[in-house]
Amino acid sequence: MRHLFIINPAAGKKRSTRQLEKLLENLSFPHEVVYTGKEGDARRFTEEAIRTGEPVRIYACGGDGTLNEVVNGAAGHGHAAITNVPKGTGNDFLKIFGPQYRTLFYNLEGLACGPQTAFDLIDCNGQLGIDVVCAGVDARIAADVHRYKDWCFVSGIGAYVLSLLENVFFKGISRPMTVHMGEIRWEDRPACLLCVCNGRHYGGGFMPVGDAMPDDGVLDMLLVRKVSLFTFLRLVGKYAKGLYRQYPELILDYHGHKVTFSAREPITVVVDGEVMRDTSFTVRLSDKKVNFFYPAGAEYRL
């Protein structure tokens, strides 16, 4: 079995790369290490490893963006399995394995020989995701954070707060969208957000569908109607805790395989942290799966 560690040096804190390298120096099994230098490298390294045809386990050492590139490179290939060493600041997908996920997934010896499961994937206009696709105010907040990160004396959390203030208080929460999911027909009406969940966590602290499962063949979708600013601020904490069933008059839910949505103006969509913009989207359960491996004792099932 080949073991390939793809390290994103830009992910996480500066010292995280050296800390990981020290762990790799003491591994008991043969392995290879490559470093990303630009966007797309993690996917390219993954595709190159898969083309050899030999069984391979690929370790995405970074955040959700690094994992997303590896997912897109490995999807549909049965001789490859992937995982995520949580070197990033977020690592939202791994939170499905519980609050001790960082300790569990940094046990590289245990991770290397752990079990694997074929996980479902989300297809968003051809871009694959393993966790959550979101569109609406939350996606706009996430997409605009980078504009504040380079400001002097602004931390990562500070950049998020500034983006939130801009999008919620100044740009407005809702946008008109047409959404079709199952029997739900939302025709060119304002909505706050739409999320499609394969995993459970996104945005650093949101868990909109607490019983979402990455291997059940179902995507869990929520559409939040237009609400006032006061109602939004009151509702957002409940939404983040997965309590959508308590608000059927405000949050529409559908559990199936496909949703389409469109608007006259471009919609900002975030797929596992990757930003897309277009006026029309189709999000569906992908025909492809990806083998995901994890340490023995780690559990994602409810």
Sequence and secondary structure as in RCSB ss.txt:
>XXXX:A:sequence
MRHLFIINPAAGKKRSTRQLEKLLENLSFPHEVVYTGKEGDARRFTEEAIRTGEPVRIYACGGDGTLNEVVNGAA
GHGHAAITNVPKGTGNDFLKIFGPQYRTLFYNLEGLACGPQTAFDLIDCNGQLGIDVVCAGVDARIAADVHRYKD
WCFVSGIGAYVLSLLENVFFKGISRPMTVHMGEIRWEDRPACLLCVCNGRHYGGGFMPVGDAMPDDGVLDMLLVR
KVSLFTFLRLVGKYAKGLYRQYPELILDYHGHKVTFSAREPITVVVDGEVMRDTSFTVRLSDKKVNFFYPAGAEY
RL
>XXXX:A:secstr
 EEEEEE TTSS TTHHHHHHHHHHT SS  EEEE  STTHHHHHHHHHHHT S EEEEEEESHHHHHHHHHHHT
T TTEEEEEEE SS  TGGGGG TTHHHHHT HHHHHT  EEEE  EEETTEEESSEEEEEHHHHHHHHTHHHHT
STT  HHHHHHHHHHIIIIIS S EEEEEEETTEEEEEEEEEEEEEESSS BTTTB S TT  TTSS EEEEEEE
   HHHHHHHHHHHHTT GGG TTTEEEEEESEEEEEEEEEEEEEETTEEEEEEEEEEEE S  EEEE  TT   
  
